[in-house]
Amino acid sequence: MKNSALLTILLFSMVSVSYGANPLTQESREVNLINDPSKTVNVFEGMVWYNSRRPTHGLKMPPGTYILEAEDENYLYFRSTVPLEMRLFKNGKAVDDRKLPGGIMLNKKWLSRIPAACYIDETESSKLMIWKLGKSFMRREDKDWMKSFQ
């Protein structure tokens, strides 16, 4: 899984255009695996994000219940039961589509430079942050998504 996930991210990053606040990233994070089905994030109707107004990349977070599966010093990791979908665009049209097992990571601190992100599996004990989510995602809480805990 590690090589395939990294290859996918590298493929998308190589064709990515530099853009001011580019959400694409490749940050490896060591995690402690946990399984706590009482802590969830519910995405109501799915959410789609683009890297710019003329996107070269898009990410779809499918609707459903994301269950807490891991944590590290800064983030809680919530796995989607359906893979995330990453698309590559050229001249405004989707030219590649990848389904990637992963989910949403929420920062444990109220104020943070990166309050949330999407991740995929890298190894059994590490996750790869692939898409930074900022204040616009956080402002959608209770409208497009909701967490089951404080």
LINWOGI-V399757 format. One record per pair of residues at least 24 apart in sequence whose C-alpha atoms are under 7 Angstrom apart, sorted by sequence separation. I is the first residue (numbers start at 0). J is the second residue. If there is no record, write none. Layout:
# LINWOGI-V399757
I/J + I/J
This chain:
# LINWOGI-V399757
40/64 + 41/65 + 59/83 + 60/84 + 78/102 + 39/64 + 40/65 + 59/84 + 77/102 + 78/103 + 39/65 + 40/66 + 58/84 + 59/85 + 77/103 + 39/66 + 58/85 + 76/103 + 77/104 + 22/50 + 38/66 + 39/67 + 57/85 + 58/86 + 76/104 + 21/50 + 38/67 + 57/86 + 75/104 + 76/105 + 36/66 + 56/86 + 57/87 + 74/104 + 75/105 + 36/67 + 56/87 + 74/105 + 75/106 + 35/67 + 55/87 + 56/88 + 74/106 + 75/107 + 34/67 + 35/68 + 55/88 + 73/106 + 74/107 + 34/68 + 54/88 + 55/89 + 73/107 + 33/68 + 32/68 + 33/69 + 32/69 + 40/77 + 65/102 + 31/69 + 32/70 + 39/77 + 30/69 + 31/70 + 15/55 + 30/70 + 31/71 + 30/71 + 29/71 + 11/87 + 32/124 + 31/124 + 30/124 + 29/124 + 30/125 + 29/125 + 30/126 + 28/125 + 29/126 + 27/125 + 28/126 + 27/126 + 28/127 + 44/143 + 27/127 + 43/143 + 26/127 + 27/128 + 42/143 + 43/144 + 25/127 + 26/128 + 42/144 + 25/128 + 26/129 + 41/144 + 42/145 + 24/128 + 25/129 + 40/144 + 41/145 + 24/129 + 40/145 + 41/146 + 23/129 + 24/130 + 40/146 + 23/130 + 24/131 + 39/146 + 40/147 + 22/130 + 23/131 + 39/147 + 22/131 + 38/147 + 22/132 + 38/148 + 4/121 + 1/121 + 0/121 + 1/122
